Amino acid sequence: MNRRLFEAACLGSVEALLEVLVDDPLILERVPLTQDTPLHVAVLAGKAEIAKEILRQSQR
């Protein structure tokens, strides 16, 4: 997983997530399902707001 995306998920930073998406709008679509996804990381870290934002952004 992209380091910036992983850090955003761990920290629960929606702002950092949106910055990554500006640089690479399709990054969430390219995360292999064989590893922890940003959503998994955010949920395991107890970061509900970024988990919701990841879901919203994935639906676009």
C-alpha positions, 0 to 999 in steps of 0.5 A, a space after each residue: 500500500 502507498 505509504 501516504 495512504 497507509 499513514 492517513 489511514 493509521 492516523 485517521 486523517 481525512 485531510 491527508 487522504 484527500 491530498 493523496 486522492 488529489 495526487 492520484 484519484 484512482 489509488 483506492 481502486 488499485 489496492 490489492 485485496 490480498 493485503 490490508 486495505 486502507 479501510 482495514 487499517 482505519 477500522 483496526 485503528 478505530 478511525 471511524 471518520 476516515 473509514 467513512 470517507 474511504 467508503 464515500 470516495 470508493 463509491 465515486 
